[in-house]
Protein backbone atom coordinates (compact mmCIF):
# COMPACT_ATOMS: atom_id res chain seq x y z
CA UNK A 1 0.00 0.00 0.00
CA UNK A 2 1.30 3.45 -0.93
CA UNK A 3 0.73 6.40 1.38
CA UNK A 4 1.86 9.98 1.30
CA UNK A 5 3.28 11.65 4.37
CA UNK A 6 0.51 12.72 6.71
CA UNK A 7 -0.19 16.39 7.14
CA UNK A 8 -2.91 18.49 8.71
CA UNK A 9 -4.45 21.47 7.03
CA UNK A 10 -6.82 24.02 8.44
CA UNK A 11 -9.32 25.48 5.99
CA UNK A 12 -10.48 28.98 6.90
CA UNK A 13 -14.22 29.14 6.54
CA UNK A 14 -14.59 32.35 8.55
CA UNK A 15 -17.27 33.55 6.13
CA UNK A 16 -19.41 30.50 6.94
CA UNK A 17 -21.00 29.22 10.10
CA UNK A 18 -18.00 27.04 10.92
CA UNK A 19 -14.29 27.65 11.21
CA UNK A 20 -11.13 25.76 12.07
CA UNK A 21 -11.77 22.59 10.14
CA UNK A 22 -8.89 20.16 10.50
CA UNK A 23 -8.07 18.14 7.38
CA UNK A 24 -6.06 14.98 8.05
CA UNK A 25 -5.49 11.52 6.66
CA UNK A 26 -6.98 9.11 9.15
CA UNK A 27 -10.22 7.82 10.57
CA UNK A 28 -11.25 4.55 12.20
CA UNK A 29 -13.93 2.02 11.30
CA UNK A 30 -16.43 3.41 13.83
CA UNK A 31 -16.02 6.91 12.37
CA UNK A 32 -16.32 5.50 8.84
CA UNK A 33 -19.62 3.80 9.69
CA UNK A 34 -20.88 6.86 11.59
CA UNK A 35 -20.35 8.98 8.48
CA UNK A 36 -21.91 6.34 6.20
CA UNK A 37 -25.01 6.18 8.39
CA UNK A 38 -25.27 10.01 8.55
CA UNK A 39 -26.04 10.05 4.80
CA UNK A 40 -28.27 6.97 4.80
CA UNK A 41 -25.70 4.43 3.59
CA UNK A 42 -25.68 0.97 5.16
CA UNK A 43 -23.26 0.17 7.95
CA UNK A 44 -20.39 -2.14 7.02
CA UNK A 45 -19.13 -4.99 9.16
CA UNK A 46 -16.09 -4.17 11.29
CA UNK A 47 -13.97 -6.37 9.01
CA UNK A 48 -15.17 -4.62 5.85
CA UNK A 49 -14.81 -1.11 7.26
CA UNK A 50 -11.28 -1.84 8.49
CA UNK A 51 -10.30 -3.39 5.16
CA UNK A 52 -11.66 -0.37 3.25
CA UNK A 53 -9.51 1.97 5.32
CA UNK A 54 -6.36 -0.15 5.38
CA UNK A 55 -6.42 -0.89 1.65
CA UNK A 56 -7.11 2.66 0.48
CA UNK A 57 -4.24 4.43 -1.22
CA UNK A 58 -5.20 7.83 0.19
CA UNK A 59 -7.54 8.99 2.94
CA UNK A 60 -8.87 12.43 3.80
CA UNK A 61 -10.63 13.17 7.07
CA UNK A 62 -12.31 16.39 8.15
CA UNK A 63 -12.80 17.21 11.81
CA UNK A 64 -14.03 19.98 14.02
CA UNK A 65 -12.06 19.48 17.22
CA UNK A 66 -12.17 15.68 17.62
CA UNK A 67 -15.51 15.17 15.85
CA UNK A 68 -15.31 13.75 12.33
CA UNK A 69 -17.66 15.50 9.92
CA UNK A 70 -16.35 14.32 6.56
CA UNK A 71 -14.09 11.91 4.70
CA UNK A 72 -13.08 10.53 1.36
CA UNK A 73 -10.78 7.83 0.10
CA UNK A 74 -9.05 6.83 -3.11
CA UNK A 75 -7.85 3.57 -4.62
CA UNK A 76 -4.94 3.99 -7.02
CA UNK A 77 -2.92 1.51 -9.06
CA UNK A 78 -0.02 4.02 -9.36
CA UNK A 79 -0.23 3.53 -13.13
CA UNK A 80 -3.03 5.34 -14.89
CA UNK A 81 -6.21 4.46 -13.00
CA UNK A 82 -7.61 5.79 -9.74
CA UNK A 83 -11.02 5.57 -8.11
CA UNK A 84 -12.40 8.10 -5.62
CA UNK A 85 -14.82 6.51 -3.20
CA UNK A 86 -16.92 7.31 -0.16
CA UNK A 87 -16.85 11.10 -0.26
CA UNK A 88 -19.10 11.89 2.69
CA UNK A 89 -19.91 15.10 4.53
CA UNK A 90 -22.39 15.06 7.43
CA UNK A 91 -25.59 16.69 6.12
CA UNK A 92 -25.44 19.69 8.51
CA UNK A 93 -22.04 20.62 6.99
CA UNK A 94 -22.86 20.10 3.31
CA UNK A 95 -22.88 22.95 0.77
CA UNK A 96 -19.98 24.73 2.53
CA UNK A 97 -17.15 23.64 0.21
CA UNK A 98 -15.98 20.77 2.40
CA UNK A 99 -16.81 18.00 -0.10
CA UNK A 100 -15.09 19.93 -2.89
CA UNK A 101 -11.97 20.26 -0.76
CA UNK A 102 -11.99 16.52 0.04
CA UNK A 103 -12.12 15.66 -3.68
CA UNK A 104 -9.43 18.26 -4.43
CA UNK A 105 -7.07 16.84 -1.80
CA UNK A 106 -7.57 13.29 -3.11
CA UNK A 107 -6.93 14.42 -6.69
CA UNK A 108 -3.78 16.28 -5.58
CA UNK A 109 -2.39 13.16 -3.91
CA UNK A 110 -3.10 11.05 -6.99
CA UNK A 111 -1.63 13.54 -9.47
CA UNK A 112 1.60 13.84 -7.44
CA UNK A 113 2.46 10.40 -8.80
CA UNK A 114 1.93 11.23 -12.48
CA UNK A 115 5.08 12.05 -14.40
CA UNK A 116 5.46 14.52 -17.25
CA UNK A 117 3.76 13.39 -20.48
CA UNK A 118 1.64 10.83 -18.59
CA UNK A 119 -2.08 10.93 -17.96
CA UNK A 120 -4.36 9.41 -15.38
CA UNK A 121 -8.04 8.55 -15.40
CA UNK A 122 -9.86 9.16 -12.13
CA UNK A 123 -13.19 7.38 -11.78
CA UNK A 124 -15.97 7.77 -9.25
CA UNK A 125 -19.59 6.86 -8.77
CA UNK A 126 -21.88 9.72 -7.88
CA UNK A 127 -24.67 9.23 -5.40
CA UNK A 128 -27.97 9.65 -7.27
CA UNK A 129 -28.79 13.36 -7.41
CA UNK A 130 -25.20 14.49 -6.70
CA UNK A 131 -23.97 14.35 -10.29
CA UNK A 132 -23.90 18.15 -10.67
CA UNK A 133 -21.57 18.46 -7.65
CA UNK A 134 -18.96 16.27 -9.39
CA UNK A 135 -19.52 17.89 -12.79
CA UNK A 136 -18.62 21.25 -11.20
CA UNK A 137 -15.33 19.62 -10.14
CA UNK A 138 -14.52 18.61 -13.73
CA UNK A 139 -15.85 15.04 -13.82
CA UNK A 140 -17.87 13.95 -16.86
CA UNK A 141 -21.00 11.84 -16.70
CA UNK A 142 -20.98 8.60 -18.62
CA UNK A 143 -21.91 7.61 -21.19
CA UNK A 144 -20.23 10.35 -23.20
CA UNK A 145 -18.36 10.55 -26.52
CA UNK A 146 -15.28 8.86 -25.00
CA UNK A 147 -16.73 6.34 -22.52
CA UNK A 148 -19.69 4.05 -22.41
CA UNK A 149 -21.95 3.72 -19.39
CA UNK A 150 -20.41 2.90 -16.05
CA UNK A 151 -21.52 -0.47 -14.80
CA UNK A 152 -21.48 -2.28 -11.48
CA UNK A 153 -22.50 -5.50 -9.79
CA UNK A 154 -23.02 -5.98 -6.07
CA UNK A 155 -22.41 -9.52 -4.82
CA UNK A 156 -24.38 -11.11 -3.26
CA UNK A 157 -27.06 -9.55 -5.36
CA UNK A 158 -28.67 -6.52 -3.75
CA UNK A 159 -31.71 -4.83 -5.20
CA UNK A 160 -30.35 -1.63 -6.74
C-alpha positions in Angstrom: 0.0 0.0 0.0 1.3 3.5 -0.9 0.7 6.4 1.4 1.9 10.0 1.3 3.3 11.7 4.4 0.5 12.7 6.7 -0.2 16.4 7.1 -2.9 18.5 8.7 -4.4 21.5 7.0 -6.8 24.0 8.4 -9.3 25.5 6.0 -10.5 29.0 6.9 -14.2 29.1 6.5 -14.6 32.3 8.6 -17.3 33.5 6.1 -19.4 30.5 6.9 -21.0 29.2 10.1 -18.0 27.0 10.9 -14.3 27.6 11.2 -11.1 25.8 12.1 -11.8 22.6 10.1 -8.9 20.2 10.5 -8.1 18.1 7.4 -6.1 15.0 8.1 -5.5 11.5 6.7 -7.0 9.1 9.2 -10.2 7.8 10.6 -11.3 4.5 12.2 -13.9 2.0 11.3 -16.4 3.4 13.8 -16.0 6.9 12.4 -16.3 5.5 8.8 -19.6 3.8 9.7 -20.9 6.9 11.6 -20.3 9.0 8.5 -21.9 6.3 6.2 -25.0 6.2 8.4 -25.3 10.0 8.5 -26.0 10.1 4.8 -28.3 7.0 4.8 -25.7 4.4 3.6 -25.7 1.0 5.2 -23.3 0.2 8.0 -20.4 -2.1 7.0 -19.1 -5.0 9.2 -16.1 -4.2 11.3 -14.0 -6.4 9.0 -15.2 -4.6 5.8 -14.8 -1.1 7.3 -11.3 -1.8 8.5 -10.3 -3.4 5.2 -11.7 -0.4 3.2 -9.5 2.0 5.3 -6.4 -0.1 5.4 -6.4 -0.9 1.6 -7.1 2.7 0.5 -4.2 4.4 -1.2 -5.2 7.8 0.2 -7.5 9.0 2.9 -8.9 12.4 3.8 -10.6 13.2 7.1 -12.3 16.4 8.1 -12.8 17.2 11.8 -14.0 20.0 14.0 -12.1 19.5 17.2 -12.2 15.7 17.6 -15.5 15.2 15.9 -15.3 13.8 12.3 -17.7 15.5 9.9 -16.4 14.3 6.6 -14.1 11.9 4.7 -13.1 10.5 1.4 -10.8 7.8 0.1 -9.1 6.8 -3.1 -7.8 3.6 -4.6 -4.9 4.0 -7.0 -2.9 1.5 -9.1 0.0 4.0 -9.4 -0.2 3.5 -13.1 -3.0 5.3 -14.9 -6.2 4.5 -13.0 -7.6 5.8 -9.7 -11.0 5.6 -8.1 -12.4 8.1 -5.6 -14.8 6.5 -3.2 -16.9 7.3 -0.2 -16.9 11.1 -0.3 -19.1 11.9 2.7 -19.9 15.1 4.5 -22.4 15.1 7.4 -25.6 16.7 6.1 -25.4 19.7 8.5 -22.0 20.6 7.0 -22.9 20.1 3.3 -22.9 23.0 0.8 -20.0 24.7 2.5 -17.2 23.6 0.2 -16.0 20.8 2.4 -16.8 18.0 -0.1 -15.1 19.9 -2.9 -12.0 20.3 -0.8 -12.0 16.5 0.0 -12.1 15.7 -3.7 -9.4 18.3 -4.4 -7.1 16.8 -1.8 -7.6 13.3 -3.1 -6.9 14.4 -6.7 -3.8 16.3 -5.6 -2.4 13.2 -3.9 -3.1 11.1 -7.0 -1.6 13.5 -9.5 1.6 13.8 -7.4 2.5 10.4 -8.8 1.9 11.2 -12.5 5.1 12.0 -14.4 5.5 14.5 -17.2 3.8 13.4 -20.5 1.6 10.8 -18.6 -2.1 10.9 -18.0 -4.4 9.4 -15.4 -8.0 8.6 -15.4 -9.9 9.2 -12.1 -13.2 7.4 -11.8 -16.0 7.8 -9.2 -19.6 6.9 -8.8 -21.9 9.7 -7.9 -24.7 9.2 -5.4 -28.0 9.7 -7.3 -28.8 13.4 -7.4 -25.2 14.5 -6.7 -24.0 14.4 -10.3 -23.9 18.1 -10.7 -21.6 18.5 -7.7 -19.0 16.3 -9.4 -19.5 17.9 -12.8 -18.6 21.3 -11.2 -15.3 19.6 -10.1 -14.5 18.6 -13.7 -15.9 15.0 -13.8 -17.9 14.0 -16.9 -21.0 11.8 -16.7 -21.0 8.6 -18.6 -21.9 7.6 -21.2 -20.2 10.3 -23.2 -18.4 10.6 -26.5 -15.3 8.9 -25.0 -16.7 6.3 -22.5 -19.7 4.0 -22.4 -21.9 3.7 -19.4 -20.4 2.9 -16.0 -21.5 -0.5 -14.8 -21.5 -2.3 -11.5 -22.5 -5.5 -9.8 -23.0 -6.0 -6.1 -22.4 -9.5 -4.8 -24.4 -11.1 -3.3 -27.1 -9.5 -5.4 -28.7 -6.5 -3.7 -31.7 -4.8 -5.2 -30.4 -1.6 -6.7 
